[in-house]
Amino acid sequence: MTTATTPLTDVRPAGTDEARAVRLTRVAIVVAVLAAWEITARSGLLYRDVVPSLLLIARALGRLLIEPGFYANLGVTSGEVALAILIGGGAGIAVGILLGTNPLLRRAYEPLLHYLGPTPKIIFFPLLIMWFGVGPGSKVAMGALSSFFPVAISVAAAMREINTVLIRVGLSFRLNVGQMIAKIYLPAMRAPVVNGLRIGLGVAIIGTLLAETKLANQGLGYAVIQTYATFDMPRMYALLIVVFLLAVGINAVLGRYTELRGAAGPSPDAR
């Protein structure tokens, strides 16, 4: 009598294979972009100094990272962006909560946020210079103005999605406004707030750098425009790479925070 045996198979979680495929796809995209850049640089189709080779950019990046002046400019821009997202993001959260809790204000003012949100904020820079001067104040104001709208719109929309049972529970316990915000509103819309801040951070960086390219004597935007003026393209691309990596790194940290908080347990509105 023979007994049929079932061969053992390697059972892998579907999530592991999917995560590996995502990583491989990302690596493939990066490699393809770098290869296309290098082929273009060597082909002679474009002026060589406009599209320098990856080796020249890498050398410029190495020299950049050992220069004290670079870190001074980096510190100036980082401080301006941090202050801008603190002011603009904080104001956006406050306005979003206010619009979400007051139907009259929401109907009156939320359309204005959607109308003004896509407007290029650089057109307000001359006014900001007159109000805050030519120093860091106008750059911070530019970044804060840029980051305010995506945060406010995201929070206002998230407020409408909060489970009304949670709000009634908070009111039944006679929570004041501060307690409602800290214990009900913010925990219930944690992911939308973080995502709004991620978008706000990106536009705050853009707004601050644009302001620095227009009128400044320090900061990464000023350094970029100086390299362009001297036609030092490898150094300019090295600076842009640094800005890009910093923005990606900060967004990755915020995204990881959202994932970890989500894995720790469902949000209050899902319980």
N, C-alpha and C positions, 0 to 999 in steps of 0.2 A: 504494500500500500504506500503510495507516494503522497506526500503533502505538498501542496502548492505554496510556494513562498512568494511574498510580495517584495520586490526589491525596494531597499530604502532609498528614498529620494532626499535631496538636499532642499529642505524647506527654508526659505528666506523670507523675512517680512517684506511685504510689498513696499513699505515706506523706505526701507534701506536701498532697494534697487532704484526707486524713484529719486532719492536724494543723490545717489551716485550718478545717475543720468543727468541730473540738473548740474552737478559740479562739472562733469565732463563737457556738457554743452557750453557752460560758461568759459571753461578753459579753451575750448575749440573756437569760440567767438573771439576771445582775446588774441589767440595765436593767429587767427585769420586777419584780424585788424592790423596787428603788428607786421605780418607778412605783406599785406597790401601796402602798408606805409613804406616798408623797406624797398619793395619792388618799384613803387612810384619814385622814391628818392634816387634809386639807381638807374631808372629808365631814361632820365633826361627829358621827360615830358614836361616837367616843371622846373623852374629855376632851382638849382641845387640848394642855395641858401634859404629859399622859402620852405622847402621840404627837406630838412637835413636828415641824414641817416640816423638810425637808432643809436649807433655807436657815439656819434657826436652829441646827441641828446643825453646819453648816459654819462658821458664825460662831464658835460655841463652840469648835470644833476649832482655828480660827485663833488665838483668844485663848489657848487652852491651850498651843499650841506655842511661844509666846513668853514663857511664865511660867517663871522659874527654879525655882519650887517643883515644877513638874511633872517636870522633869529630875532633881531630887533624889529624888522618889518613884520615878521610873523606874529610877534607878541602884540604889536599895535593892532593889526587886523583881527586877531583872535579876541582881544579885549573889546573892540568895537562890535564884532558880531555877537559875542556873548551878552553884552549890554543891550544890543538891539533886540535879540530874541527874548531877553528877560522882560524888556519893556513892551515890545510889540506882541509877544506871545501871551504875556500876562494880561495885557489889555484885551487881546482877542478872546481869551478865556472868560474874562469878566463880562464883556459885551455879549458873547455867545450865550452865557448863562442868563443874563438879563433878558435877552430877546426870547430865550426859551421859556422863561417863567412868566413873561408878560405878553399875552396875545396881542394887545393893542400896539405895543412897541414893535412886536415882530411883524405885524402887517404893515406898519408905517415905515420901518427902517431896514428890514432885512432885504427888500429889493434893492436898496441903495448899495448894500454890500456886494450884491451880485453885479450891479452895474459898474461900480468903481473897482472891483477886484481885478478884472482883466486889464485895467488901464495901466500903461507903462508908468511906473512910479518915478522914472528919471525926469519926467516933465515937471515934477514938483521940486526938483533939486535947486533951481535958482531961488525959490521961496525959502527953502530950508537953509540956504546959505545966508539969506538976509535975516532969518530968525535966529539961527544958532551959530553963525559965523563960519569962517573958513577952516576952523580946527576940527578935532574929532567929533564935536557935537553934531555937525551936519551929516557926517557919515553914519553916526549912530542913529540919527533921526531917519535917514534914508533906509537903513536896514530895518528899523522898527516899523516904519510905514509899510514896507514891503511884506513883512512877516505878519502884520496884523490881520489882513483880510483872509488868508487861507485858514488861519486858526479860528477866527470868529465865525466864518461860514461853517467850518467843520463842527465846532462845538454847538452852534445854534441848531444844526441839523440833528446832532446826536441827542440834544435835549428832548426833541420830539419823540425819540425812540425809547426813552426810559420807561420802564414798566410803571404804570400809574399806581399799582399796589404799593410799590416802594415809597412813592411820594406820600400816599395816604398813611403809611406806617410812620414815616418821619413826622408828619403833621400830628398824628395821634399821640406821639411822644412829646409834642410841643417843642420840637427842635427849632432853634432860632435859625436865621439865614446862614450864618457861618457854619453851624452844625449840619444844616441840610446840604450845603456845598461840600463839606469835608466828608460826611458820612453817607450821603445818598447820591448826589449828582456826580461828583468826580469818580468814585469807584464804579458807578454804573456805566460810565462812558470812557473808561480808561483807554481802550484801544483807539477810538476816534480822536481823543485829545492828543495821544502820542503821535498818531499819524498826521494830525494837523500841525503839530510842532515840527515833525520831520519835513513837511512841505514848507512850513514857515522858515525853518532853518536854511533850506536851500535858497529860497528867494531872498532871505536876509543876507546871505553870503554874496549873492549876485548884486543886490542893491548896494552893499557896502563897497564891493570891489569897483563897481561902476562909478560910485561917488569918488573913490580914491583915484581913479584914472582921470577924472575931470579936474579936480582941484585938491592936491595934497602934496606933501613933501616926505611922506613916510607911509608904510603899509605895503602889502603885497600888490595891490592894484597900482600903486605908484611905481613899484619895482617893475611890473610887467610893462607899463607904458614907457618906462625908461629904456628897457631892453629893445622895445619896438623902435624907439626913436634912434637908437644906435644900430639898429638892424642886426642885433645879436639874437638870431632866431633860435639856436640851440638853447640858450639860457632862457629865452621866453617860454619855449615849450617845457623846459624843466620846471619853471615856476608854475605853469598851468597844471603840470602833472602833480605837483605838491598840493595845490589847491584842490584838485580833483580827489586825490587820495585822502586828504583830510575830511572833505565832505562825505566821501563814501564811508570812511571809518566811523564818523560820528553817527551817520544814519544806520550803520550796521549795529552799533551799540544800542541805539534806541529801538531798532527792530528786534534785537535779541532780548531786550528788556520786556518788550511786549509779549514775545513768545514765552519767556519764563514765567511772567505773571499769568499768562493764559494757561500754562501747564500746571500752575499751582492750584488752580481751581476755577470754576466758572465765575463769571462776573455776576454781581448781585442781581441784575435784571434777568438772569437766566435761571435763578434758583426758584 
